[in-house]
């Protein structure tokens, strides 16, 4: 299945701010592999979701790098949380690009399986895990665009950018793919 470019650009948004307050069906967490919480977006999601989340996560027994796990949203507006364990960046030659791509693909696959309308991603691995923002944004955008080209679901993908620099990078990448876009 191939969709035309206008349909595709309508299905991708950039939002600035805190992912925990978004009214979407599914949000993605840049999780620690213990799944028991951490700093950054992981800590923010656990604080906002409440103690029920860590209890659910504990039962999952962790998650290897590059993989994803699904939980409920607990006190969040989102119905689901996908916990994606991004790679810790070393020098880019330790499989980091494939591992990062597999986080995005895994989350998109779960969104399709659970028939969610909209999924929101943070900029996985680009905080404490040190992935260079330019390269990470390229992987994120490419992976999402490729997925949406081939799949009807999810209908909407949101890149939730907490830092202004990230919103700029994603805008630049999307404008390069959709030159006449919004
Ligand atoms: P990682 O360990 O995968 O690098 P971090 O949480 O340290 O994860 O950073 C990932 C990205 O999430 C960074 O761009 C950071 O600015 C962003 N971030 C931090 N808090 C939030 C939040 N509440 N909502 C959305 N993004 C956030």
Backbone and ligand atoms as CSV (ligand in chain L), in Angstrom:
chain,resi,resn,atom,element,x,y,z
A,1,UNK,N,N,0.837,-1.195,0.000
A,1,UNK,CA,C,0.000,0.000,0.000
A,1,UNK,C,C,0.881,1.257,0.000
A,2,UNK,N,N,0.551,2.184,-0.851
A,2,UNK,CA,C,1.285,3.454,-0.862
A,2,UNK,C,C,0.318,4.608,-0.795
A,3,UNK,N,N,0.601,5.559,0.072
A,3,UNK,CA,C,-0.283,6.704,0.243
A,3,UNK,C,C,0.397,7.906,-0.366
A,4,UNK,N,N,-0.401,8.887,-0.801
A,4,UNK,CA,C,0.276,10.020,-1.412
A,4,UNK,C,C,0.842,10.957,-0.351
A,5,UNK,N,N,1.715,11.842,-0.823
A,5,UNK,CA,C,2.527,12.657,0.058
A,5,UNK,C,C,1.690,13.589,0.935
A,6,UNK,N,N,0.600,14.104,0.385
A,6,UNK,CA,C,-0.232,15.009,1.183
A,6,UNK,C,C,-0.873,14.290,2.357
A,7,UNK,N,N,-1.392,13.089,2.092
A,7,UNK,CA,C,-1.964,12.301,3.180
A,7,UNK,C,C,-0.929,12.060,4.255
A,8,UNK,N,N,0.264,11.736,3.812
A,8,UNK,CA,C,1.328,11.412,4.767
A,8,UNK,C,C,1.678,12.599,5.645
A,9,UNK,N,N,1.857,13.760,5.047
A,9,UNK,CA,C,2.275,14.909,5.863
A,9,UNK,C,C,1.174,15.304,6.847
A,10,UNK,N,N,-0.088,15.070,6.493
A,10,UNK,CA,C,-1.184,15.331,7.435
A,10,UNK,C,C,-1.145,14.421,8.649
A,11,UNK,N,N,-0.493,13.307,8.489
A,11,UNK,CA,C,-0.504,12.310,9.565
A,11,UNK,C,C,0.652,12.468,10.547
A,12,UNK,N,N,1.484,13.486,10.349
A,12,UNK,CA,C,2.643,13.691,11.236
A,12,UNK,C,C,2.599,15.106,11.802
A,13,UNK,N,N,2.726,15.205,13.116
A,13,UNK,CA,C,2.734,16.512,13.779
A,13,UNK,C,C,3.941,16.632,14.695
A,14,UNK,N,N,4.336,17.884,14.904
A,14,UNK,CA,C,5.364,18.171,15.909
A,14,UNK,C,C,4.681,18.989,17.004
A,15,UNK,N,N,4.790,18.537,18.238
A,15,UNK,CA,C,4.272,19.323,19.364
A,15,UNK,C,C,5.423,19.621,20.303
A,16,UNK,N,N,5.376,20.812,20.912
A,16,UNK,CA,C,6.405,21.156,21.887
A,16,UNK,C,C,5.842,20.943,23.279
A,17,UNK,N,N,6.664,20.436,24.187
A,17,UNK,CA,C,6.226,20.369,25.576
A,17,UNK,C,C,6.275,18.982,26.172
A,18,UNK,N,N,5.419,18.812,27.169
A,18,UNK,CA,C,5.449,17.648,28.059
A,18,UNK,C,C,4.539,16.543,27.523
A,19,UNK,N,N,5.122,15.395,27.276
A,19,UNK,CA,C,4.354,14.286,26.687
A,19,UNK,C,C,3.298,13.741,27.657
A,20,UNK,N,N,3.498,13.950,28.948
A,20,UNK,CA,C,2.585,13.329,29.921
A,20,UNK,C,C,1.184,13.955,29.906
A,21,UNK,N,N,1.057,15.136,29.331
A,21,UNK,CA,C,-0.260,15.799,29.365
A,21,UNK,C,C,-1.020,15.646,28.042
A,22,UNK,N,N,-0.447,14.930,27.100
A,22,UNK,CA,C,-1.098,14.841,25.785
A,22,UNK,C,C,-2.340,13.953,25.828
A,23,UNK,N,N,-3.339,14.386,25.075
A,23,UNK,CA,C,-4.561,13.583,24.953
A,23,UNK,C,C,-4.470,12.730,23.709
A,24,UNK,N,N,-3.676,11.701,23.796
A,24,UNK,CA,C,-3.544,10.756,22.689
A,24,UNK,C,C,-3.779,9.359,23.254
A,25,UNK,N,N,-4.016,8.407,22.361
A,25,UNK,CA,C,-4.310,7.051,22.837
A,25,UNK,C,C,-3.078,6.384,23.432
A,26,UNK,N,N,-1.918,6.695,22.855
A,26,UNK,CA,C,-0.709,5.965,23.235
A,26,UNK,C,C,0.459,6.937,23.296
A,27,UNK,N,N,1.215,6.893,24.397
A,27,UNK,CA,C,2.476,7.640,24.416
A,27,UNK,C,C,3.626,6.648,24.564
A,28,UNK,N,N,4.778,7.078,24.095
A,28,UNK,CA,C,5.973,6.245,24.183
A,28,UNK,C,C,6.864,6.821,25.273
A,29,UNK,N,N,7.419,5.921,26.053
A,29,UNK,CA,C,8.370,6.308,27.102
A,29,UNK,C,C,9.770,5.902,26.661
A,30,UNK,N,N,10.737,6.798,26.852
A,30,UNK,CA,C,12.149,6.434,26.661
A,30,UNK,C,C,12.593,5.804,27.972
A,31,UNK,N,N,12.410,4.492,28.067
A,31,UNK,CA,C,12.499,3.798,29.352
A,31,UNK,C,C,13.900,3.302,29.664
A,32,UNK,N,N,14.144,3.123,30.941
A,32,UNK,CA,C,15.337,2.408,31.403
A,32,UNK,C,C,15.042,0.920,31.291
A,33,UNK,N,N,16.068,0.091,31.034
A,33,UNK,CA,C,15.748,-1.310,30.751
A,33,UNK,C,C,15.208,-2.091,31.948
A,34,UNK,N,N,15.336,-1.547,33.133
A,34,UNK,CA,C,14.682,-2.168,34.300
A,34,UNK,C,C,13.163,-1.983,34.230
A,35,UNK,N,N,12.717,-0.996,33.476
A,35,UNK,CA,C,11.311,-0.561,33.386
A,35,UNK,C,C,10.786,-0.006,34.712
A,36,UNK,N,N,11.695,0.300,35.620
A,36,UNK,CA,C,11.239,0.757,36.939
A,36,UNK,C,C,11.347,2.271,37.099
A,37,UNK,N,N,11.548,2.957,36.010
A,37,UNK,CA,C,11.609,4.426,36.073
A,37,UNK,C,C,13.044,4.907,36.049
A,38,UNK,N,N,13.198,6.215,35.931
A,38,UNK,CA,C,14.533,6.803,35.859
A,38,UNK,C,C,14.388,8.302,35.828
A,39,UNK,N,N,15.322,8.961,35.144
A,39,UNK,CA,C,15.243,10.422,35.045
A,39,UNK,C,C,14.520,10.825,33.772
A,40,UNK,N,N,14.600,12.087,33.440
A,40,UNK,CA,C,14.070,12.589,32.165
A,40,UNK,C,C,12.610,12.257,31.947
A,41,UNK,N,N,12.309,11.891,30.720
A,41,UNK,CA,C,10.911,11.631,30.369
A,41,UNK,C,C,10.361,10.406,31.115
A,42,UNK,N,N,11.234,9.450,31.381
A,42,UNK,CA,C,10.844,8.241,32.118
A,42,UNK,C,C,10.325,8.620,33.510
A,43,UNK,N,N,11.079,9.456,34.201
A,43,UNK,CA,C,10.662,9.896,35.534
A,43,UNK,C,C,9.365,10.689,35.473
A,44,UNK,N,N,9.259,11.555,34.473
A,44,UNK,CA,C,8.051,12.383,34.343
A,44,UNK,C,C,6.820,11.504,34.112
A,45,UNK,N,N,6.968,10.482,33.286
A,45,UNK,CA,C,5.835,9.589,32.989
A,45,UNK,C,C,5.450,8.800,34.240
A,46,UNK,N,N,6.450,8.284,34.952
A,46,UNK,CA,C,6.125,7.517,36.164
A,46,UNK,C,C,5.459,8.399,37.216
A,47,UNK,N,N,5.935,9.633,37.366
A,47,UNK,CA,C,5.306,10.537,38.355
A,47,UNK,C,C,3.856,10.833,37.972
A,48,UNK,N,N,3.652,11.093,36.702
A,48,UNK,CA,C,2.299,11.470,36.272
A,48,UNK,C,C,1.349,10.273,36.252
A,49,UNK,N,N,1.877,9.099,35.943
A,49,UNK,CA,C,1.003,7.915,35.847
A,49,UNK,C,C,0.638,7.368,37.218
A,50,UNK,N,N,1.499,7.618,38.214
A,50,UNK,CA,C,1.206,7.152,39.577
A,50,UNK,C,C,1.779,5.771,39.852
A,51,UNK,N,N,1.663,5.309,41.087
A,51,UNK,CA,C,2.339,4.079,41.527
A,51,UNK,C,C,1.829,2.810,40.856
A,52,UNK,N,N,0.660,2.859,40.291
A,52,UNK,CA,C,0.154,1.664,39.592
A,52,UNK,C,C,1.047,1.283,38.421
A,53,UNK,N,N,1.706,2.271,37.839
A,53,UNK,CA,C,2.549,1.976,36.674
A,53,UNK,C,C,3.759,1.147,37.069
A,54,UNK,N,N,4.433,1.550,38.132
A,54,UNK,CA,C,5.641,0.804,38.501
A,54,UNK,C,C,5.268,-0.616,38.912
A,55,UNK,N,N,4.111,-0.776,39.506
A,55,UNK,CA,C,3.651,-2.119,39.887
A,55,UNK,C,C,3.436,-2.969,38.630
A,56,UNK,N,N,2.812,-2.395,37.626
A,56,UNK,CA,C,2.601,-3.147,36.381
A,56,UNK,C,C,3.940,-3.451,35.711
A,57,UNK,N,N,4.829,-2.459,35.712
A,57,UNK,CA,C,6.136,-2.645,35.070
A,57,UNK,C,C,6.957,-3.722,35.766
A,58,UNK,N,N,6.872,-3.766,37.085
A,58,UNK,CA,C,7.677,-4.733,37.843
A,58,UNK,C,C,7.376,-6.151,37.369
A,59,UNK,N,N,6.127,-6.405,37.072
A,59,UNK,CA,C,5.720,-7.740,36.638
A,59,UNK,C,C,6.277,-8.104,35.263
A,60,UNK,N,N,6.726,-7.106,34.506
A,60,UNK,CA,C,7.244,-7.388,33.157
A,60,UNK,C,C,8.697,-7.851,33.185
A,61,UNK,N,N,9.389,-7.578,34.278
A,61,UNK,CA,C,10.756,-8.105,34.437
A,61,UNK,C,C,11.787,-7.492,33.519
A,62,UNK,N,N,11.654,-6.239,33.192
A,62,UNK,CA,C,12.661,-5.542,32.378
A,62,UNK,C,C,12.453,-5.731,30.887
A,63,UNK,N,N,13.327,-5.088,30.112
A,63,UNK,CA,C,13.177,-5.085,28.649
A,63,UNK,C,C,14.545,-4.828,28.026
A,64,UNK,N,N,14.970,-5.669,27.081
A,64,UNK,CA,C,16.277,-5.450,26.455
A,64,UNK,C,C,16.295,-4.180,25.591
A,65,UNK,N,N,17.479,-3.654,25.386
A,65,UNK,CA,C,17.653,-2.476,24.525
A,65,UNK,C,C,17.135,-2.764,23.113
A,66,UNK,N,N,16.408,-1.799,22.577
A,66,UNK,CA,C,15.867,-1.941,21.220
A,66,UNK,C,C,14.477,-2.554,21.188
A,67,UNK,N,N,14.017,-3.018,22.359
A,67,UNK,CA,C,12.677,-3.628,22.392
A,67,UNK,C,C,11.683,-2.724,23.113
A,68,UNK,N,N,10.428,-3.120,23.042
A,68,UNK,CA,C,9.351,-2.319,23.636
A,68,UNK,C,C,8.446,-3.219,24.470
A,69,UNK,N,N,7.785,-2.614,25.447
A,69,UNK,CA,C,6.789,-3.319,26.265
A,69,UNK,C,C,5.580,-2.405,26.448
A,70,UNK,N,N,4.413,-3.021,26.532
A,70,UNK,CA,C,3.178,-2.250,26.640
A,70,UNK,C,C,2.610,-2.298,28.057
A,71,UNK,N,N,2.175,-1.144,28.549
A,71,UNK,CA,C,1.391,-1.106,29.797
A,71,UNK,C,C,0.185,-0.193,29.578
A,72,UNK,N,N,-0.667,-0.179,30.588
A,72,UNK,CA,C,-1.756,0.791,30.599
A,72,UNK,C,C,-1.218,2.176,30.939
A,73,UNK,N,N,-2.080,3.161,30.782
A,73,UNK,CA,C,-1.663,4.545,31.022
A,73,UNK,C,C,-1.858,5.008,32.459
A,74,UNK,N,N,-2.585,4.200,33.264
A,74,UNK,CA,C,-2.849,4.548,34.672
A,74,UNK,C,C,-3.430,5.967,34.782
A,75,UNK,N,N,-2.777,6.874,35.527
A,75,UNK,CA,C,-3.394,8.202,35.718
A,75,UNK,C,C,-3.195,9.167,34.551
A,76,UNK,N,N,-2.560,8.723,33.503
A,76,UNK,CA,C,-2.389,9.592,32.331
A,76,UNK,C,C,-3.687,9.638,31.526
A,77,UNK,N,N,-3.761,10.627,30.659
A,77,UNK,CA,C,-4.885,10.644,29.720
A,77,UNK,C,C,-4.725,9.550,28.675
A,78,UNK,N,N,-3.478,9.243,28.345
A,78,UNK,CA,C,-3.219,8.193,27.360
A,78,UNK,C,C,-3.693,6.847,27.909
A,79,UNK,N,N,-4.254,6.046,27.013
A,79,UNK,CA,C,-4.740,4.735,27.434
A,79,UNK,C,C,-3.592,3.737,27.584
A,80,UNK,N,N,-2.588,3.916,26.728
A,80,UNK,CA,C,-1.462,2.984,26.736
A,80,UNK,C,C,-0.133,3.739,26.830
A,81,UNK,N,N,0.848,3.052,27.421
A,81,UNK,CA,C,2.238,3.522,27.369
A,81,UNK,C,C,3.076,2.414,26.737
A,82,UNK,N,N,3.848,2.786,25.723
A,82,UNK,CA,C,4.841,1.859,25.174
A,82,UNK,C,C,6.189,2.240,25.780
A,83,UNK,N,N,6.798,1.309,26.467
A,83,UNK,CA,C,8.112,1.558,27.062
A,83,UNK,C,C,9.165,1.053,26.076
A,84,UNK,N,N,9.899,1.990,25.519
A,84,UNK,CA,C,10.915,1.656,24.509
A,84,UNK,C,C,12.284,1.922,25.118
A,85,UNK,N,N,13.132,0.906,25.083
A,85,UNK,CA,C,14.466,1.072,25.666
A,85,UNK,C,C,15.442,1.411,24.536
A,86,UNK,N,N,15.787,2.677,24.464
A,86,UNK,CA,C,16.706,3.142,23.428
A,86,UNK,C,C,18.145,2.792,23.775
A,87,UNK,N,N,19.019,2.822,22.763
A,87,UNK,CA,C,20.435,2.521,23.007
A,87,UNK,C,C,21.141,3.673,23.717
A,88,UNK,N,N,22.102,3.320,24.546
A,88,UNK,CA,C,23.038,4.316,25.085
A,88,UNK,C,C,24.082,4.534,23.984
A,89,UNK,N,N,24.228,5.789,23.571
A,89,UNK,CA,C,25.119,6.070,22.443
A,89,UNK,C,C,26.578,5.954,22.863
A,90,UNK,N,N,27.338,5.175,22.064
A,90,UNK,CA,C,28.783,5.096,22.305
A,90,UNK,C,C,29.513,5.828,21.181
A,91,UNK,N,N,29.683,5.140,20.035
A,91,UNK,CA,C,30.335,5.822,18.912
A,91,UNK,C,C,29.540,5.665,17.617
A,92,UNK,N,N,28.337,5.130,17.711
A,92,UNK,CA,C,27.498,4.959,16.527
A,92,UNK,C,C,27.789,3.681,15.763
A,93,UNK,N,N,28.789,2.928,16.193
A,93,UNK,CA,C,29.148,1.701,15.470
A,93,UNK,C,C,28.878,0.443,16.300
A,94,UNK,N,N,28.073,0.618,17.314
A,94,UNK,CA,C,27.738,-0.519,18.186
A,94,UNK,C,C,26.273,-0.912,17.997
A,95,UNK,N,N,25.782,-0.692,16.793
A,95,UNK,CA,C,24.388,-1.077,16.507
A,95,UNK,C,C,23.363,-0.045,16.936
A,96,UNK,N,N,23.824,1.138,17.358
A,96,UNK,CA,C,22.875,2.134,17.878
A,96,UNK,C,C,21.773,2.501,16.877
A,97,UNK,N,N,22.102,2.747,15.582
A,97,UNK,CA,C,21.015,3.121,14.657
A,97,UNK,C,C,19.928,2.050,14.542
A,98,UNK,N,N,20.336,0.784,14.435
A,98,UNK,CA,C,19.335,-0.293,14.320
A,98,UNK,C,C,18.507,-0.410,15.596
A,99,UNK,N,N,19.158,-0.230,16.728
A,99,UNK,CA,C,18.434,-0.356,18.000
A,99,UNK,C,C,17.430,0.790,18.156
A,100,UNK,N,N,17.845,1.984,17.741
A,100,UNK,CA,C,16.919,3.120,17.847
A,100,UNK,C,C,15.738,2.921,16.888
A,101,UNK,N,N,16.055,2.512,15.650
A,101,UNK,CA,C,14.989,2.262,14.665
A,101,UNK,C,C,14.016,1.214,15.197
A,102,UNK,N,N,14.547,0.202,15.830
A,102,UNK,CA,C,13.679,-0.874,16.291
A,102,UNK,C,C,12.756,-0.409,17.431
A,103,UNK,N,N,13.163,0.591,18.200
A,103,UNK,CA,C,12.250,1.175,19.204
A,103,UNK,C,C,11.050,1.824,18.511
A,104,UNK,N,N,11.318,2.605,17.477
A,104,UNK,CA,C,10.216,3.287,16.765
A,104,UNK,C,C,9.311,2.261,16.086
A,105,UNK,N,N,9.925,1.273,15.427
A,105,UNK,CA,C,9.110,0.271,14.730
A,105,UNK,C,C,8.274,-0.550,15.707
A,106,UNK,N,N,8.881,-0.914,16.823
A,106,UNK,CA,C,8.158,-1.712,17.816
A,106,UNK,C,C,6.945,-0.965,18.348
A,107,UNK,N,N,7.130,0.321,18.608
A,107,UNK,CA,C,6.019,1.125,19.124
A,107,UNK,C,C,4.928,1.274,18.064
A,108,UNK,N,N,5.330,1.494,16.827
A,108,UNK,CA,C,4.336,1.642,15.753
A,108,UNK,C,C,3.556,0.345,15.543
A,109,UNK,N,N,4.260,-0.777,15.680
A,109,UNK,CA,C,3.596,-2.077,15.541
A,109,UNK,C,C,2.537,-2.258,16.635
A,110,UNK,N,N,2.883,-1.881,17.856
A,110,UNK,CA,C,1.901,-1.993,18.949
A,110,UNK,C,C,0.724,-1.050,18.713
A,111,UNK,N,N,1.019,0.130,18.188
A,111,UNK,CA,C,-0.068,1.081,17.903
A,111,UNK,C,C,-1.021,0.486,16.872
A,112,UNK,N,N,-0.465,-0.161,15.869
A,112,UNK,CA,C,-1.312,-0.787,14.849
A,112,UNK,C,C,-2.122,-1.934,15.455
A,113,UNK,N,N,-1.447,-2.776,16.220
A,113,UNK,CA,C,-2.136,-3.938,16.813
A,113,UNK,C,C,-3.282,-3.509,17.718
A,114,UNK,N,N,-3.110,-2.410,18.422
A,114,UNK,CA,C,-4.133,-1.960,19.376
A,114,UNK,C,C,-5.064,-0.915,18.771
A,115,UNK,N,N,-4.918,-0.732,17.471
A,115,UNK,CA,C,-5.825,0.141,16.711
A,115,UNK,C,C,-5.932,1.536,17.307
A,116,UNK,N,N,-4.781,2.099,17.686
A,116,UNK,CA,C,-4.831,3.450,18.246
A,116,UNK,C,C,-4.861,4.465,17.104
A,117,UNK,N,N,-5.518,5.568,17.367
A,117,UNK,CA,C,-5.596,6.661,16.395
A,117,UNK,C,C,-4.289,7.433,16.357
A,118,UNK,N,N,-3.811,7.797,17.551
A,118,UNK,CA,C,-2.642,8.684,17.627
A,118,UNK,C,C,-1.639,8.171,18.647
A,119,UNK,N,N,-0.374,8.274,18.271
A,119,UNK,CA,C,0.730,7.884,19.158
A,119,UNK,C,C,1.716,9.048,19.217
A,120,UNK,N,N,2.246,9.309,20.411
A,120,UNK,CA,C,3.222,10.393,20.570
A,120,UNK,C,C,4.551,9.828,21.050
A,121,UNK,N,N,5.611,10.279,20.384
A,121,UNK,CA,C,6.975,9.850,20.723
A,121,UNK,C,C,7.763,10.997,21.351
A,122,UNK,N,N,8.552,10.716,22.383
A,122,UNK,CA,C,9.586,11.676,22.787
A,122,UNK,C,C,10.819,11.422,21.910
A,123,UNK,N,N,11.862,12.208,22.081
A,123,UNK,CA,C,13.090,12.024,21.288
A,123,UNK,C,C,13.959,10.984,21.996
A,124,UNK,N,N,13.644,9.725,21.717
A,124,UNK,CA,C,14.254,8.599,22.433
A,124,UNK,C,C,15.785,8.645,22.335
A,125,UNK,N,N,16.426,8.396,23.450
A,125,UNK,CA,C,17.900,8.268,23.567
A,125,UNK,C,C,18.678,9.583,23.483
A,126,UNK,N,N,18.004,10.686,23.232
A,126,UNK,CA,C,18.767,11.922,22.970
A,126,UNK,C,C,19.020,12.767,24.219
A,127,UNK,N,N,18.585,12.258,25.380
A,127,UNK,CA,C,18.861,12.977,26.624
A,127,UNK,C,C,20.049,12.330,27.315
A,128,UNK,N,N,19.776,11.682,28.432
A,128,UNK,CA,C,20.848,11.051,29.214
A,128,UNK,C,C,21.617,10.010,28.393
A,129,UNK,N,N,20.980,9.383,27.423
A,129,UNK,CA,C,21.636,8.328,26.644
A,129,UNK,C,C,22.535,8.870,25.531
A,130,UNK,N,N,22.515,10.176,25.335
A,130,UNK,CA,C,23.564,10.827,24.542
A,130,UNK,C,C,23.551,10.640,23.034
A,131,UNK,N,N,22.446,10.182,22.469
A,131,UNK,CA,C,22.400,10.007,21.008
A,131,UNK,C,C,22.420,11.390,20.360
A,132,UNK,N,N,23.309,11.638,19.377
A,132,UNK,CA,C,23.328,12.955,18.732
A,132,UNK,C,C,21.947,13.288,18.135
A,133,UNK,N,N,21.475,14.475,18.429
A,133,UNK,CA,C,20.094,14.826,18.096
A,133,UNK,C,C,19.823,14.812,16.589
A,134,UNK,N,N,20.782,15.283,15.801
A,134,UNK,CA,C,20.588,15.293,14.337
A,134,UNK,C,C,20.342,13.883,13.821
A,135,UNK,N,N,21.234,12.984,14.221
A,135,UNK,CA,C,21.139,11.612,13.718
A,135,UNK,C,C,19.881,10.923,14.239
A,136,UNK,N,N,19.573,11.162,15.497
A,136,UNK,CA,C,18.379,10.517,16.073
A,136,UNK,C,C,17.108,11.024,15.388
A,137,UNK,N,N,17.064,12.314,15.082
A,137,UNK,CA,C,15.856,12.841,14.440
A,137,UNK,C,C,15.713,12.265,13.035
A,138,UNK,N,N,16.823,12.045,12.379
A,138,UNK,CA,C,16.762,11.449,11.037
A,138,UNK,C,C,16.180,10.041,11.100
A,139,UNK,N,N,16.656,9.268,12.041
A,139,UNK,CA,C,16.148,7.892,12.182
A,139,UNK,C,C,14.667,7.908,12.549
A,140,UNK,N,N,14.298,8.778,13.480
A,140,UNK,CA,C,12.901,8.843,13.922
A,140,UNK,C,C,11.990,9.191,12.744
A,141,UNK,N,N,12.351,10.226,12.013
A,141,UNK,CA,C,11.483,10.678,10.912
A,141,UNK,C,C,11.437,9.632,9.797
A,142,UNK,N,N,12.580,9.106,9.427
A,142,UNK,CA,C,12.608,8.098,8.350
A,142,UNK,C,C,11.769,6.879,8.708
A,143,UNK,N,N,11.936,6.415,9.932
A,143,UNK,CA,C,11.236,5.199,10.336
A,143,UNK,C,C,9.723,5.434,10.348
A,144,UNK,N,N,9.317,6.575,10.861
A,144,UNK,CA,C,7.882,6.879,10.918
A,144,UNK,C,C,7.310,7.066,9.507
A,145,UNK,N,N,8.018,7.802,8.668
A,145,UNK,CA,C,7.510,8.025,7.303
A,145,UNK,C,C,7.417,6.687,6.558
A,146,UNK,N,N,8.427,5.849,6.689
A,146,UNK,CA,C,8.371,4.542,6.018
A,146,UNK,C,C,7.186,3.722,6.511
A,147,UNK,N,N,6.985,3.758,7.799
A,147,UNK,CA,C,5.861,2.988,8.361
A,147,UNK,C,C,4.525,3.514,7.829
A,148,UNK,N,N,4.347,4.812,7.885
A,148,UNK,CA,C,3.062,5.386,7.469
A,148,UNK,C,C,2.812,5.183,5.976
A,149,UNK,N,N,3.885,5.075,5.209
A,149,UNK,CA,C,3.742,4.813,3.779
A,149,UNK,C,C,3.121,3.434,3.535
A,150,UNK,N,N,3.407,2.531,4.437
A,150,UNK,CA,C,2.975,1.142,4.236
A,150,UNK,C,C,1.775,0.729,5.084
A,151,UNK,N,N,1.402,1.567,6.051
A,151,UNK,CA,C,0.356,1.154,7.004
A,151,UNK,C,C,-0.671,2.262,7.200
A,152,UNK,N,N,-1.922,1.831,7.365
A,152,UNK,CA,C,-2.985,2.821,7.635
A,152,UNK,C,C,-3.020,3.237,9.097
A,153,UNK,N,N,-2.517,2.376,9.963
A,153,UNK,CA,C,-2.560,2.669,11.405
A,153,UNK,C,C,-1.140,2.674,11.976
A,154,UNK,N,N,-0.869,3.540,12.937
A,154,UNK,CA,C,-1.784,4.525,13.481
A,154,UNK,C,C,-2.067,5.629,12.460
A,155,UNK,N,N,-3.188,6.295,12.681
A,155,UNK,CA,C,-3.553,7.388,11.769
A,155,UNK,C,C,-2.596,8.585,11.946
A,156,UNK,N,N,-2.251,8.884,13.214
A,156,UNK,CA,C,-1.483,10.097,13.512
A,156,UNK,C,C,-0.243,9.778,14.347
A,157,UNK,N,N,0.865,10.389,13.973
A,157,UNK,CA,C,2.090,10.270,14.778
A,157,UNK,C,C,2.530,11.667,15.195
A,158,UNK,N,N,2.779,11.815,16.486
A,158,UNK,CA,C,3.206,13.108,17.030
A,158,UNK,C,C,4.628,12.979,17.550
A,159,UNK,N,N,5.484,13.869,17.098
A,159,UNK,CA,C,6.811,13.977,17.697
A,159,UNK,C,C,6.714,15.033,18.789
A,160,UNK,N,N,6.812,14.595,20.034
A,160,UNK,CA,C,6.670,15.514,21.168
A,160,UNK,C,C,8.068,15.988,21.578
A,161,UNK,N,N,8.326,17.243,21.304
A,161,UNK,CA,C,9.674,17.799,21.501
A,161,UNK,C,C,9.696,18.671,22.745
A,162,UNK,N,N,10.432,18.233,23.733
A,162,UNK,CA,C,10.514,18.942,25.009
A,162,UNK,C,C,11.479,20.116,24.898
A,163,UNK,N,N,12.482,19.956,24.059
A,163,UNK,CA,C,13.502,20.999,23.897
A,163,UNK,C,C,13.287,21.693,22.546
A,164,UNK,N,N,13.352,23.029,22.530
A,164,UNK,CA,C,13.109,23.767,21.279
A,164,UNK,C,C,14.008,23.311,20.126
A,165,UNK,N,N,15.239,22.944,20.430
A,165,UNK,CA,C,16.150,22.497,19.370
A,165,UNK,C,C,15.597,21.256,18.663
A,166,UNK,N,N,14.944,20.388,19.414
A,166,UNK,CA,C,14.388,19.179,18.799
A,166,UNK,C,C,13.252,19.533,17.834
A,167,UNK,N,N,12.389,20.444,18.249
A,167,UNK,CA,C,11.286,20.841,17.361
A,167,UNK,C,C,11.847,21.397,16.050
A,168,UNK,N,N,12.921,22.162,16.151
A,168,UNK,CA,C,13.539,22.713,14.932
A,168,UNK,C,C,14.108,21.617,14.035
A,169,UNK,N,N,14.766,20.664,14.650
A,169,UNK,CA,C,15.359,19.574,13.860
A,169,UNK,C,C,14.287,18.756,13.148
A,170,UNK,N,N,13.229,18.451,13.857
A,170,UNK,CA,C,12.157,17.657,13.239
A,170,UNK,C,C,11.470,18.448,12.130
A,171,UNK,N,N,11.271,19.763,12.356
A,171,UNK,CA,C,10.657,20.606,11.329
A,171,UNK,C,C,11.506,20.579,10.061
A,172,UNK,N,N,12.815,20.719,10.265
A,172,UNK,CA,C,13.741,20.727,9.126
A,172,UNK,C,C,13.655,19.412,8.350
A,173,UNK,N,N,13.647,18.321,9.063
A,173,UNK,CA,C,13.587,17.007,8.397
A,173,UNK,C,C,12.269,16.828,7.653
A,174,UNK,N,N,11.182,17.219,8.275
A,174,UNK,CA,C,9.877,17.031,7.622
A,174,UNK,C,C,9.739,17.952,6.425
A,175,UNK,N,N,10.244,19.181,6.556
A,175,UNK,CA,C,10.179,20.104,5.414
A,175,UNK,C,C,10.991,19.581,4.232
A,176,UNK,N,N,12.058,18.859,4.528
A,176,UNK,CA,C,12.871,18.308,3.440
A,176,UNK,C,C,12.119,17.193,2.708
A,177,UNK,N,N,11.287,16.481,3.451
A,177,UNK,CA,C,10.543,15.375,2.821
A,177,UNK,C,C,9.253,15.884,2.165
A,178,UNK,N,N,8.610,16.856,2.818
A,178,UNK,CA,C,7.333,17.397,2.333
A,178,UNK,C,C,7.505,18.890,2.072
A,179,UNK,N,N,8.145,19.268,0.995
A,179,UNK,CA,C,8.516,20.678,0.788
A,179,UNK,C,C,7.339,21.639,0.795
A,180,UNK,N,N,6.178,21.211,0.303
A,180,UNK,CA,C,5.055,22.143,0.268
A,180,UNK,C,C,4.128,21.973,1.465
A,181,UNK,N,N,4.584,21.211,2.456
A,181,UNK,CA,C,3.741,20.865,3.621
A,181,UNK,C,C,3.397,22.074,4.463
A,182,UNK,N,N,2.656,21.851,5.561
A,182,UNK,CA,C,2.128,22.945,6.374
A,182,UNK,C,C,3.191,23.586,7.223
L,1,LIG,P1,P,17.115,8.876,27.242
L,1,LIG,O1,O,17.634,8.229,28.490
L,1,LIG,O2,O,16.462,7.884,26.295
L,1,LIG,O3,O,18.144,9.724,26.573
L,1,LIG,P2,P,15.795,11.229,28.419
L,1,LIG,O4,O,14.514,11.222,29.152
L,1,LIG,O5,O,17.034,11.582,29.172
L,1,LIG,O6,O,15.893,9.763,27.738
L,1,LIG,O7,O,15.695,12.179,27.151
L,1,LIG,C1,C,14.945,11.868,26.012
L,1,LIG,C2,C,14.242,13.113,25.517
L,1,LIG,O8,O,13.072,13.332,26.312
L,1,LIG,C3,C,15.064,14.386,25.626
L,1,LIG,O9,O,14.902,15.115,24.412
L,1,LIG,C4,C,14.396,15.136,26.778
L,1,LIG,O10,O,14.501,16.539,26.612
L,1,LIG,C5,C,12.972,14.700,26.600
L,1,LIG,N1,N,12.067,14.888,27.752
L,1,LIG,C6,C,12.339,15.049,29.058
L,1,LIG,N2,N,11.207,15.203,29.764
L,1,LIG,C7,C,10.176,15.144,28.874
L,1,LIG,C8,C,8.752,15.247,28.960
L,1,LIG,N3,N,8.128,15.428,30.141
L,1,LIG,N4,N,8.028,15.147,27.815
L,1,LIG,C9,C,8.617,14.938,26.626
L,1,LIG,N5,N,9.949,14.825,26.467
L,1,LIG,C10,C,10.725,14.934,27.571
